[in-house]
Amino acid sequence: MLVHNELCRVIIVDDELLIRQGIKHFFNWEEEGFQIVGEASNGKEALSLISSTDPHIIITDIVMPIMDGEELTRVVKENYSHIEVIILSSFGEFDYVRSTFQNGVVDYILKPKLDGNILLDVLRKAVARIPHFQLVEKHSDHELSIEKMIKSLISGYEFSHTSEQISQTFSYDSYCLLGINFHNQPINEIDNYIAEKQKKIGIKLSSNLYHFQYYPFRPEKNLLVFLFNFKNSELVNVINLTRKLAETMQDTSFIMTDDFTSFNNLEIAYNEKLKKMVQYKFYFPDCSFFINKDLPQPTPRYEKFNLDWFTSEFKRENFDSALRYLEEHVLTLSTCYTTDIYEFKSFFNNIIFNITILLSNMEYEIQELDKAKYTYFRSIDESENASEVLNHWNKFLLNAKQHITSCKSKAWNPNIKKLMQYIANHYAEPITLTEVAKHFHFNPSYLSNYFTTHNKESFTEYLNKIRIEEASKLLKQNTAAISEIGSMVGYSDHSYFCKVFKKTMGISPSQYRREQQLK
């Protein structure tokens, strides 16, 4: 049987913090061959942990808010069939438990009878169901102590240790972390692949460096980290040799922190330095190795995308100005490498969603584009770096522009477009339906019906919407009195302006201005 040189990874899911804490302290998990890699208060949180922790086993309560254990089990077994599930329940919940057995759970444990021995027996039962997996043999006390110290430090837990314990393993005065990201490896092969690379890297470094030693650990499935310990005079050699080694290895990213002088600084080096640099690497896909000094000066934080303005321009078919603003924002966003990866991807997915909804509401023939948006969502979510995200985004944008150019709007014919443009140009004037009808040589009654039929809102409703949109912008940017702003957008009666504004925005103009000033 193949023995994995790793601990069996476990996630604990329960909405009661005391239950989770109690489970964590039932026994020494590492000594028994297990590692708690995450905890969650409901099924939805647990699902978000799976991709980053790649657990072997999930222990979950059955009754929880947002997503309960029954639904969590079903989703896990549909999408991650290799993960084993253990259910925690109370006496009156057997109907729920029975449904989870249909999805293939290992076993269930009644909470009132939960203790360390029972839980350990069920955990071992779960391990026996995992193909080609055997619990790792116990480490020597010294190895286990070092491993515990590292895991405790990077997890933010307190762990008492002495300088004597540290000096037994780490002899030199300087430390740094080397993080290596492994991409595009099949999930069933990655453990053996990383173990092979770990051995190769360790031999290469140890045989070419003096006054140097290392300790490897894997805080995440695709991330291998080396804690380097070396004599300070070796720092340049450590950097140069690691850089050369990175250039010989494909499908990896080598990221090295600045050096630090105390083992106790490991938590800061990992959580505040290395993890951030791993994120930054997303924006530099062509760089196989970098250290902090290789990073360019961070760009100033970009201004928040004005979705209201973009939507307004888009609805008026001012596509050139709307898309020009969007493309300028994307250019700025893509140069800001400190942006969170999830936030970066979410921006593009949200814009794709909004553009397809807008075009659909404007009655453009976009069935093909609307169907394709799910492919773009998935491709962006699975992208390994910012360049891939931008590539998928540019494909969508080109597709959208082609639809805008080639597809004829059913409702937005030349006449209604001219009406909209006239209102956009004259909303600040005291225009009326009768005056507009006269300008376009329409009967007022006919124009009213024609406008409502083609625009799905009345002339007055549309005029008020345009005026309130403009008033909102002025309240954000202009220090003029509210009564003056009402006049600037076409309302001669201040009280009527306030009434329409509150009906449209849900709050008064003065409240809106105060809220905007607080942002």
DOTORTI-914289 format. One line per 3 residues: number of its first residue (from 1); their letters; for each residue y, z, x of C-alpha. Coordinates in nm, 4 decimals. Layout:
<nodes>
NUM = a = Y,Z,X ~ ... $
</nodes>
This chain:
<nodes>
1 = mlv = 0.0000,0.0000,0.0000 ~ 0.3481,-0.0874,0.1244 ~ 0.5509,0.2260,0.1973 $
4 = hne = 0.9254,0.1911,0.1399 ~ 1.1335,0.3660,0.4024 ~ 1.3676,0.4915,0.1318 $
7 = lcr = 1.3979,0.7552,-0.1350 ~ 1.3299,0.6839,-0.5008 ~ 1.6725,0.6405,-0.6636 $
10 = vii = 1.7434,0.8254,-0.9909 ~ 2.0310,0.8242,-1.2443 ~ 2.0820,1.1205,-1.4804 $
13 = vdd = 2.2379,1.0442,-1.8221 ~ 2.3404,1.3277,-2.0555 ~ 2.6642,1.4041,-2.2381 $
16 = ell = 2.6326,1.7742,-2.1466 ~ 2.7604,1.8463,-1.7958 ~ 2.5616,2.1718,-1.7747 $
19 = irq = 2.2357,1.9876,-1.8439 ~ 2.3120,1.7345,-1.5672 ~ 2.4013,2.0138,-1.3246 $
22 = gik = 2.0858,2.2053,-1.4140 ~ 1.8623,1.9039,-1.3525 ~ 2.0258,1.8452,-1.0129 $
25 = hff = 1.9372,2.1992,-0.9033 ~ 1.5757,2.2166,-1.0287 ~ 1.4368,2.1377,-0.6828 $
28 = nwe = 1.5249,1.9777,-0.3483 ~ 1.5250,1.6143,-0.4561 ~ 1.5301,1.4629,-0.1070 $
31 = eeg = 1.2369,1.6735,0.0123 ~ 1.0346,1.5483,-0.2844 ~ 1.1230,1.1864,-0.2037 $
34 = fqi = 1.3941,1.1327,-0.4662 ~ 1.7696,1.0721,-0.4490 ~ 2.0200,1.1190,-0.7336 $
37 = vge = 2.2469,0.8158,-0.6973 ~ 2.4593,0.8598,-1.0078 ~ 2.5194,1.0456,-1.3310 $
40 = asn = 2.6727,0.9401,-1.6623 ~ 2.7707,1.0999,-1.9928 ~ 2.6511,0.8134,-2.2152 $
43 = gke = 2.4513,0.4920,-2.2079 ~ 2.7520,0.2668,-2.1603 ~ 2.8546,0.4519,-1.8428 $
46 = als = 2.4939,0.4376,-1.7207 ~ 2.4776,0.0595,-1.7589 ~ 2.7905,0.0198,-1.5475 $
49 = lis = 2.6229,0.2221,-1.2686 ~ 2.3073,0.0129,-1.2479 ~ 2.4467,-0.2806,-1.0483 $
52 = std = 2.5997,-0.0568,-0.7795 ~ 2.3160,0.1970,-0.7469 ~ 2.0035,-0.0101,-0.8314 $
55 = phi = 1.8023,0.2895,-0.9575 ~ 1.4248,0.3044,-0.9768 ~ 1.4305,0.5646,-1.2559 $
58 = iit = 1.6734,0.6671,-1.5335 ~ 1.6480,1.0127,-1.6943 ~ 1.8367,1.0002,-2.0252 $
61 = div = 1.9133,1.2201,-2.3230 ~ 1.8289,1.0577,-2.6575 ~ 2.1379,1.1658,-2.8594 $
64 = mpi = 2.4735,1.0806,-2.6987 ~ 2.8085,0.9376,-2.8151 ~ 2.9167,0.5726,-2.7634 $
67 = mdg = 2.5667,0.4519,-2.6628 ~ 2.2621,0.6735,-2.7194 ~ 1.9401,0.6881,-2.5197 $
70 = eel = 1.7495,0.4702,-2.7649 ~ 1.9918,0.1778,-2.7270 ~ 2.0224,0.2368,-2.3509 $
73 = trv = 1.6433,0.2146,-2.3153 ~ 1.6318,-0.1100,-2.5137 ~ 1.9086,-0.2729,-2.3062 $
76 = vke = 1.7596,-0.1538,-1.9754 ~ 1.4133,-0.2831,-2.0594 ~ 1.5532,-0.6187,-2.1751 $
79 = nys = 1.7634,-0.6717,-1.8625 ~ 1.6095,-0.4517,-1.5911 ~ 1.2398,-0.4361,-1.6713 $
82 = hie = 1.1621,-0.2901,-1.3254 ~ 1.3531,0.0332,-1.4017 ~ 1.1453,0.3209,-1.5411 $
85 = vii = 1.2952,0.5442,-1.8127 ~ 1.2275,0.9127,-1.8881 ~ 1.3558,1.0526,-2.2203 $
88 = lss = 1.4985,1.4014,-2.2861 ~ 1.4944,1.5129,-2.6507 ~ 1.5103,1.8073,-2.8865 $
91 = fge = 1.2430,1.9032,-3.1407 ~ 1.3831,1.7088,-3.4357 ~ 1.4286,1.3737,-3.2637 $
94 = fdy = 1.0738,1.2363,-3.2490 ~ 1.1547,0.9275,-3.4602 ~ 1.4052,0.8232,-3.1956 $
97 = vrs = 1.1596,0.9005,-2.9171 ~ 0.8844,0.6971,-3.0854 ~ 1.1081,0.3870,-3.0899 $
100 = tfq = 1.1734,0.4237,-2.7149 ~ 0.7991,0.4254,-2.6456 ~ 0.7834,0.0807,-2.8052 $
103 = ngv = 1.0235,-0.0286,-2.5298 ~ 0.8013,0.1100,-2.2554 ~ 0.9418,0.4498,-2.1503 $
106 = vdy = 0.7325,0.6591,-1.9090 ~ 0.7311,0.9834,-2.1064 ~ 0.9555,1.2272,-2.2896 $
109 = ilk = 1.0384,1.5902,-2.2146 ~ 1.1546,1.8420,-2.4744 ~ 1.4789,1.9981,-2.3508 $
112 = pkl = 1.3806,2.3580,-2.4360 ~ 1.0697,2.3158,-2.2161 ~ 1.2475,2.1349,-1.9336 $
115 = dgn = 1.1901,2.2868,-1.5898 ~ 1.1475,2.1694,-1.2318 ~ 0.7676,2.1435,-1.2323 $
118 = ill = 0.7472,1.9472,-1.5580 ~ 1.0250,1.7109,-1.4503 ~ 0.8678,1.6548,-1.1069 $
121 = dvl = 0.5305,1.5702,-1.2664 ~ 0.6911,1.3102,-1.4940 ~ 0.8961,1.1659,-1.2054 $
124 = rka = 0.5791,1.1180,-1.0019 ~ 0.4175,0.9565,-1.3051 ~ 0.7117,0.7131,-1.3171 $
127 = var = 0.6795,0.6348,-0.9447 ~ 0.3111,0.5502,-0.9940 ~ 0.4207,0.2737,-1.2353 $
130 = iph = 0.6506,0.1092,-0.9780 ~ 0.4575,-0.1696,-0.7984 ~ 0.4197,-0.1346,-0.4205 $
133 = fql = 0.6203,0.1863,-0.4036 ~ 0.5140,0.5129,-0.2522 ~ 0.7280,0.8224,-0.2081 $
136 = vek = 0.8744,0.8415,0.1398 ~ 0.7217,1.0978,0.3707 ~ 0.9232,1.4105,0.4326 $
139 = hsd = 1.1634,1.3946,0.7234 ~ 1.1653,1.6455,1.0019 ~ 1.3934,1.9376,0.9310 $
142 = hel = 1.6509,1.8067,1.1778 ~ 1.6505,1.4494,1.0400 ~ 1.6714,1.5805,0.6858 $
145 = sie = 1.9592,1.8068,0.7810 ~ 2.1615,1.5182,0.9307 ~ 2.0794,1.2953,0.6350 $
148 = kmi = 2.1838,1.5682,0.3918 ~ 2.5079,1.6302,0.5768 ~ 2.6033,1.2613,0.5700 $
151 = ksl = 2.5155,1.2152,0.2026 ~ 2.6884,1.5371,0.1040 ~ 3.0053,1.4501,0.2952 $
154 = isg = 3.0434,1.0979,0.1570 ~ 2.9656,1.2242,-0.1967 ~ 3.2398,1.4859,-0.1754 $
157 = yef = 3.0013,1.7830,-0.1920 ~ 3.0385,2.0835,0.0319 ~ 2.7626,2.1254,0.2874 $
160 = sht = 2.7625,2.4045,0.5410 ~ 2.6795,2.3022,0.8944 ~ 2.7492,2.4241,1.2466 $
163 = seq = 2.8885,2.2464,1.5495 ~ 2.5543,2.3140,1.7155 ~ 2.3723,2.1098,1.4479 $
166 = isq = 2.6127,1.8207,1.5008 ~ 2.5932,1.8296,1.8800 ~ 2.2132,1.8128,1.8660 $
169 = tfs = 2.2428,1.4607,1.7257 ~ 2.5881,1.3367,1.8247 ~ 2.6807,1.3928,2.1867 $
172 = yds = 3.0101,1.2085,2.2287 ~ 3.3736,1.2600,2.1378 ~ 3.4427,0.9560,1.9161 $
175 = ycl = 3.3025,0.8146,1.5924 ~ 3.3523,0.5100,1.3728 ~ 3.1726,0.3479,1.0794 $
178 = lgi = 3.0333,-0.0033,1.0711 ~ 2.9639,-0.1359,0.7224 ~ 2.7482,-0.4466,0.6765 $
181 = nfh = 2.7408,-0.6227,0.3401 ~ 2.4318,-0.8311,0.2661 ~ 2.4763,-1.1126,0.0146 $
184 = nqp = 2.2526,-1.3476,-0.1815 ~ 1.9239,-1.1715,-0.1067 ~ 1.6584,-1.1534,-0.3826 $
187 = ine = 1.6356,-0.7993,-0.5173 ~ 1.2635,-0.7724,-0.4384 ~ 1.3191,-0.8730,-0.0746 $
190 = idn = 1.6405,-0.6967,0.0174 ~ 1.4861,-0.3658,0.1333 ~ 1.2596,-0.5330,0.3894 $
193 = yia = 1.5387,-0.7734,0.4898 ~ 1.7884,-0.4919,0.5561 ~ 1.5272,-0.2828,0.7399 $
196 = ekq = 1.4615,-0.5785,0.9717 ~ 1.8330,-0.6359,1.0348 ~ 1.8929,-0.2642,1.0872 $
199 = kki = 1.6294,-0.2566,1.3598 ~ 1.7640,-0.5719,1.5259 ~ 2.1251,-0.4488,1.5252 $
202 = gik = 2.0263,-0.1048,1.6548 ~ 1.8278,-0.2487,1.9463 ~ 2.1046,-0.4924,2.0378 $
205 = lss = 2.3749,-0.2264,2.0430 ~ 2.1717,0.0442,2.2164 ~ 2.0503,-0.1867,2.4923 $
208 = nly = 2.4000,-0.3149,2.5751 ~ 2.6151,-0.0045,2.5414 ~ 2.6256,0.3130,2.7483 $
211 = hfq = 2.7305,0.6548,2.6169 ~ 2.6536,0.5346,2.2679 ~ 2.4291,0.6346,1.9778 $
214 = yyp = 2.4121,0.5606,1.6044 ~ 2.2737,0.6829,1.2726 ~ 2.2127,0.4331,0.9863 $
217 = frp = 2.2324,0.5088,0.6119 ~ 2.2492,0.3055,0.2899 ~ 2.4969,0.4416,0.0334 $
220 = ekn = 2.4618,0.1278,-0.1835 ~ 2.1905,-0.1321,-0.2402 ~ 2.3610,-0.4153,-0.0487 $
223 = llv = 2.5534,-0.2007,0.1989 ~ 2.4119,-0.0770,0.5288 ~ 2.6337,0.1653,0.7216 $
226 = flf = 2.6035,0.2725,1.0842 ~ 2.7699,0.5926,1.1986 ~ 2.8575,0.5146,1.5606 $
229 = nfk = 2.9035,0.7996,1.8080 ~ 3.0307,0.7074,2.1541 ~ 3.2422,0.8054,2.4479 $
232 = nse = 3.6022,0.7108,2.3780 ~ 3.6187,0.4856,2.6850 ~ 3.3457,0.2689,2.5251 $
235 = lvn = 3.5533,0.1805,2.2147 ~ 3.6605,-0.1664,2.3333 ~ 3.3033,-0.2515,2.4330 $
238 = vin = 3.1716,-0.1293,2.0958 ~ 3.4204,-0.3523,1.9108 ~ 3.3603,-0.6609,2.1262 $
241 = ltr = 2.9816,-0.6411,2.1147 ~ 2.9780,-0.5788,1.7375 ~ 3.2120,-0.8755,1.6829 $
244 = kla = 2.9790,-1.1032,1.8831 ~ 2.6789,-0.9736,1.6912 ~ 2.8526,-1.0445,1.3568 $
247 = etm = 2.9089,-1.4079,1.4558 ~ 2.5334,-1.4598,1.4986 ~ 2.4361,-1.3287,1.1538 $
250 = qdt = 2.4809,-1.5296,0.8356 ~ 2.5152,-1.3949,0.4799 ~ 2.6670,-1.0717,0.6117 $
253 = sfi = 3.0087,-0.9140,0.6511 ~ 3.0766,-0.6697,0.9346 ~ 3.3561,-0.4197,0.8645 $
256 = mtd = 3.4517,-0.1512,1.1149 ~ 3.6810,0.1466,1.0586 ~ 3.9232,0.2892,1.3112 $
259 = dft = 3.7717,0.5551,1.5364 ~ 3.7902,0.9247,1.4484 ~ 3.7218,1.2360,1.6542 $
262 = sfn = 3.5364,1.4752,1.4232 ~ 3.2144,1.4448,1.2234 ~ 3.3950,1.6266,0.9414 $
265 = nle = 3.6241,1.3214,0.9015 ~ 3.3256,1.1131,0.7893 ~ 3.4126,1.1551,0.4191 $
268 = iay = 3.7659,1.0177,0.4697 ~ 3.6432,0.7383,0.6962 ~ 3.3876,0.6280,0.4383 $
271 = nek = 3.5666,0.6762,0.1047 ~ 3.9275,0.6046,0.2031 ~ 3.8758,0.3522,0.4835 $
274 = lkk = 3.5425,0.1712,0.4786 ~ 3.5053,0.1367,0.1006 ~ 3.8588,-0.0022,0.0735 $
277 = mvq = 3.7944,-0.2481,0.3558 ~ 3.4721,-0.3612,0.1858 ~ 3.6889,-0.4377,-0.1185 $
280 = ykf = 3.9446,-0.6185,0.0965 ~ 3.6681,-0.8345,0.2453 ~ 3.6366,-0.9952,-0.1004 $
283 = yfp = 3.9645,-1.1756,-0.0230 ~ 3.8619,-1.2890,0.3263 ~ 3.5257,-1.4648,0.2754 $
286 = dcs = 3.5460,-1.6691,0.5967 ~ 3.5920,-1.3674,0.8226 ~ 3.2553,-1.2427,0.9543 $
289 = ffi = 3.3997,-0.9326,1.1207 ~ 3.7225,-0.7461,1.0916 ~ 3.8793,-0.4132,1.1711 $
292 = nkd = 4.1918,-0.2586,1.0271 ~ 4.4311,-0.4222,1.2758 ~ 4.2972,-0.7679,1.1771 $
295 = lpq = 4.4320,-0.7257,0.8230 ~ 4.7659,-0.8924,0.7438 ~ 5.0567,-0.6846,0.6201 $
298 = ptp = 4.9906,-0.6085,0.2511 ~ 5.2053,-0.8123,0.0149 ~ 5.4295,-0.6228,-0.2289 $
301 = rye = 5.2641,-0.5346,-0.5577 ~ 5.2996,-0.8312,-0.7906 ~ 5.4890,-0.8026,-1.1190 $
304 = kfn = 5.2748,-0.7572,-1.4280 ~ 5.1910,-1.0861,-1.5987 ~ 5.4162,-1.1313,-1.9040 $
307 = ldw = 5.1523,-1.2275,-2.1584 ~ 5.3984,-1.2100,-2.4501 ~ 5.6286,-1.4670,-2.2922 $
310 = fts = 5.3374,-1.6881,-2.1867 ~ 5.1916,-1.6777,-2.5391 ~ 5.5275,-1.7570,-2.6953 $
313 = efk = 5.5806,-2.0610,-2.4686 ~ 5.2244,-2.1769,-2.5273 ~ 5.2568,-2.1550,-2.9072 $
316 = ren = 5.5689,-2.3694,-2.8893 ~ 5.3723,-2.6253,-2.6853 ~ 5.5952,-2.5691,-2.3840 $
319 = fds = 5.2827,-2.6131,-2.1739 ~ 5.4612,-2.7166,-1.8543 ~ 5.6682,-2.3990,-1.8284 $
322 = alr = 5.3852,-2.1712,-1.9473 ~ 5.1290,-2.3117,-1.7018 ~ 5.3808,-2.3260,-1.4172 $
325 = yle = 5.4484,-1.9535,-1.4647 ~ 5.0733,-1.8867,-1.4806 ~ 5.0003,-2.0822,-1.1620 $
328 = ehv = 5.2796,-1.9013,-0.9743 ~ 5.1340,-1.5668,-1.0827 ~ 4.7834,-1.6703,-0.9727 $
331 = ltl = 4.9169,-1.7709,-0.6307 ~ 5.0840,-1.4317,-0.5867 ~ 4.7808,-1.2443,-0.7182 $
334 = stc = 4.5407,-1.4208,-0.4809 ~ 4.7424,-1.3096,-0.1750 ~ 4.7438,-0.9409,-0.2754 $
337 = ytt = 4.4176,-0.8279,-0.1134 ~ 4.4635,-0.4652,-0.2194 ~ 4.4046,-0.5618,-0.5834 $
340 = diy = 4.0903,-0.4058,-0.7277 ~ 3.8115,-0.6666,-0.7541 ~ 3.7356,-0.5812,-1.1170 $
343 = efk = 4.1065,-0.6099,-1.2046 ~ 4.1270,-0.9452,-1.0213 ~ 3.8308,-1.0948,-1.2081 $
346 = sff = 3.9379,-0.9457,-1.5416 ~ 4.2764,-1.1168,-1.5210 ~ 4.1184,-1.4634,-1.5096 $
349 = nni = 3.8647,-1.3854,-1.7809 ~ 4.1415,-1.2521,-2.0078 ~ 4.3588,-1.5593,-1.9536 $
352 = ifn = 4.0659,-1.7944,-2.0215 ~ 3.9971,-1.6023,-2.3430 ~ 4.3641,-1.6143,-2.4502 $
355 = iti = 4.4104,-1.9843,-2.3768 ~ 4.1028,-2.0849,-2.5766 ~ 4.2093,-1.8635,-2.8695 $
358 = lls = 4.5620,-2.0049,-2.8627 ~ 4.4455,-2.3665,-2.8557 ~ 4.1987,-2.2985,-3.1337 $
361 = nme = 4.4660,-2.1346,-3.3517 ~ 4.6928,-2.4314,-3.2854 ~ 4.4056,-2.6457,-3.4225 $
364 = yei = 4.3298,-2.8374,-3.1068 ~ 3.9820,-2.9858,-3.0905 ~ 3.8402,-2.7571,-2.8195 $
367 = qel = 3.4833,-2.6853,-2.9349 ~ 3.3475,-2.7948,-2.5961 ~ 3.6008,-2.5860,-2.4024 $
370 = dka = 3.5430,-2.2849,-2.6276 ~ 3.1679,-2.3012,-2.5709 ~ 3.2132,-2.3477,-2.1941 $
373 = kyt = 3.4277,-2.0328,-2.1621 ~ 3.1162,-1.8149,-2.1522 ~ 2.9931,-2.0072,-1.8482 $
376 = yfr = 3.3288,-1.9485,-1.6792 ~ 3.3146,-1.5750,-1.7665 ~ 2.9693,-1.5411,-1.6116 $
379 = sid = 3.0556,-1.7463,-1.3039 ~ 3.3685,-1.5404,-1.2355 ~ 3.1843,-1.2100,-1.2856 $
382 = ese = 2.9117,-1.3191,-1.0405 ~ 3.1520,-1.4520,-0.7760 ~ 3.1044,-1.2992,-0.4309 $
385 = nas = 3.4652,-1.3531,-0.3192 ~ 3.8133,-1.4486,-0.4345 ~ 3.7721,-1.8134,-0.3297 $
388 = evl = 3.4773,-1.8521,-0.5660 ~ 3.6774,-1.6941,-0.8494 ~ 3.9692,-1.9334,-0.7894 $
391 = nhw = 3.7311,-2.2290,-0.7748 ~ 3.5885,-2.1468,-1.1205 ~ 3.9374,-2.0742,-1.2529 $
394 = nkf = 4.0736,-2.4107,-1.1311 ~ 3.7817,-2.5894,-1.2994 ~ 3.8664,-2.4179,-1.6275 $
397 = lln = 4.2383,-2.4925,-1.5924 ~ 4.1712,-2.8608,-1.5233 ~ 3.9395,-2.8718,-1.8260 $
400 = akq = 4.2026,-2.7027,-2.0453 ~ 4.4780,-2.9426,-1.9309 ~ 4.2546,-3.2390,-2.0095 $
403 = hit = 4.1986,-3.1060,-2.3614 ~ 4.5704,-3.0456,-2.4087 ~ 4.6476,-3.4011,-2.2980 $
406 = sck = 4.3708,-3.5825,-2.4831 ~ 4.3101,-3.3777,-2.7976 ~ 4.5393,-3.4362,-3.0907 $
409 = ska = 4.6554,-3.1352,-3.2822 ~ 4.5739,-3.1610,-3.6492 ~ 4.8624,-2.9491,-3.7609 $
412 = wnp = 5.1263,-2.9798,-3.4945 ~ 5.2384,-3.3338,-3.5761 ~ 5.5716,-3.4743,-3.4509 $
415 = nik = 5.7664,-3.3574,-3.7576 ~ 5.6590,-2.9935,-3.7413 ~ 5.7112,-2.9924,-3.3652 $
418 = klm = 6.0680,-3.1120,-3.4116 ~ 6.1242,-2.8364,-3.6681 ~ 5.9924,-2.5736,-3.4275 $
421 = qyi = 6.2095,-2.7021,-3.1457 ~ 6.5168,-2.7024,-3.3705 ~ 6.4550,-2.3385,-3.4656 $
424 = anh = 6.3985,-2.2455,-3.0989 ~ 6.7345,-2.4031,-3.0094 ~ 6.9349,-2.2589,-3.3013 $
427 = yae = 6.7709,-1.9222,-3.3883 ~ 7.0854,-1.7329,-3.2749 ~ 7.2934,-1.9171,-3.5352 $
430 = pit = 7.3048,-1.8266,-3.9057 ~ 7.0617,-2.1072,-3.9970 ~ 6.8937,-2.1246,-4.3386 $
433 = lte = 6.6072,-2.3239,-4.4872 ~ 6.8601,-2.5316,-4.6860 ~ 7.0602,-2.6206,-4.3727 $
436 = vak = 6.7470,-2.7177,-4.1788 ~ 6.6209,-2.9275,-4.4717 ~ 6.9538,-3.1056,-4.4839 $
439 = hfh = 6.9439,-3.1693,-4.1075 ~ 6.5989,-3.3317,-4.1338 ~ 6.6718,-3.5057,-4.4669 $
442 = fnp = 6.4107,-3.3020,-4.6575 ~ 6.4216,-3.1450,-5.0002 ~ 6.4423,-2.7635,-4.9382 $
445 = syl = 6.1478,-2.6918,-5.1716 ~ 5.9377,-2.9619,-5.0044 ~ 6.0303,-2.8328,-4.6570 $
448 = sny = 5.9288,-2.4793,-4.7541 ~ 5.5830,-2.5915,-4.8710 ~ 5.5457,-2.8325,-4.5794 $
451 = ftt = 5.6334,-2.5617,-4.3243 ~ 5.3981,-2.3017,-4.4761 ~ 5.1099,-2.5521,-4.5020 $
454 = hnk = 5.1352,-2.6686,-4.1439 ~ 5.2368,-2.3456,-3.9746 ~ 5.0457,-2.0846,-4.1804 $
457 = esf = 5.3647,-1.8766,-4.2194 ~ 5.6890,-1.9262,-4.4084 ~ 6.0118,-2.0576,-4.2596 $
460 = tey = 6.1720,-1.7116,-4.2822 ~ 5.8700,-1.5380,-4.1271 ~ 5.8678,-1.7798,-3.8351 $
463 = lnk = 6.2454,-1.7538,-3.7820 ~ 6.2246,-1.3723,-3.7840 ~ 5.9336,-1.3794,-3.5393 $
466 = iri = 6.1308,-1.5946,-3.2923 ~ 6.4392,-1.3761,-3.3260 ~ 6.2446,-1.0504,-3.2774 $
469 = eea = 6.0623,-1.1938,-2.9727 ~ 6.3978,-1.2740,-2.8151 ~ 6.5426,-0.9359,-2.9182 $
472 = skl = 6.2478,-0.7611,-2.7493 ~ 6.3236,-0.9402,-2.4230 ~ 6.6917,-0.8458,-2.4436 $
475 = lkq = 6.6112,-0.4811,-2.5176 ~ 6.4012,-0.4733,-2.1983 ~ 6.6519,-0.6513,-1.9750 $
478 = nta = 6.9976,-0.6079,-2.1301 ~ 7.2119,-0.2955,-2.1518 ~ 7.4096,-0.4223,-2.4512 $
481 = ais = 7.4293,-0.2099,-2.7642 ~ 7.1484,-0.2627,-3.0158 ~ 7.3941,-0.3897,-3.2762 $
484 = eig = 7.5178,-0.6497,-3.0251 ~ 7.1627,-0.7605,-2.9492 ~ 7.1020,-0.8073,-3.3227 $
487 = smv = 7.4045,-1.0385,-3.3361 ~ 7.2910,-1.2222,-3.0211 ~ 6.9652,-1.3265,-3.1913 $
490 = gys = 7.1190,-1.4286,-3.5232 ~ 7.1422,-1.1119,-3.7391 ~ 7.4884,-1.0368,-3.8749 $
493 = dhs = 7.3658,-0.7269,-4.0620 ~ 7.2660,-0.4475,-3.8188 ~ 7.0583,-0.2520,-4.0727 $
496 = yfc = 6.8664,-0.5653,-4.1706 ~ 6.7978,-0.6397,-3.8035 ~ 6.6553,-0.2875,-3.7553 $
499 = kvf = 6.4432,-0.3209,-4.0693 ~ 6.2932,-0.6558,-3.9614 ~ 6.2386,-0.5317,-3.6053 $
502 = kkt = 6.0486,-0.2223,-3.7211 ~ 5.8389,-0.4247,-3.9659 ~ 5.7432,-0.6681,-3.6874 $
505 = mgi = 5.7023,-0.4318,-3.3906 ~ 5.6024,-0.1104,-3.5693 ~ 5.8893,0.0906,-3.4165 $
508 = sps = 6.2687,0.0811,-3.4278 ~ 6.4749,-0.1085,-3.1651 ~ 6.5953,0.2207,-3.0121 $
511 = qyr = 6.2383,0.3556,-2.9834 ~ 6.1242,0.0281,-2.8295 ~ 6.4012,0.0403,-2.5685 $
514 = req = 6.3168,0.4014,-2.4772 ~ 5.9475,0.3192,-2.4354 ~ 6.0258,0.0223,-2.2124 $
517 = qlk = 6.2535,0.2345,-1.9931 ~ 5.9712,0.4862,-1.9400 ~ 5.7308,0.2179,-1.8106 $
</nodes>
